[in-house]
């Protein structure tokens, strides 16, 4: 969340939708986390027993989609440790 927030803060002419989506996923997961912590300590907060499972499934799906979106935006083709400044400069366009 902090890295995405810094990218958004440093942007001069707006952000790509993949960056905005990644920030949405981070905020959504934090809100779900607060709810899921309450449910873990007291099950009376769960309106229906499937809501925590559905929220976990949504978090998994959203995080996977955000990872794929960022990888596609950066044109990542492998998991090597070579960092190219030109790839990261595209985030600020």
Secondary structure, DSSP 8 states (H G I E B T S, - for coil): -HHHHHHHHH-SS---HHHHHHHHHHHHHHHHHHHHHHHHH-GGG-SSTTHHHHHHHHHHHHHHHHHHHHHHHTT-----S---HHHHHGGG-
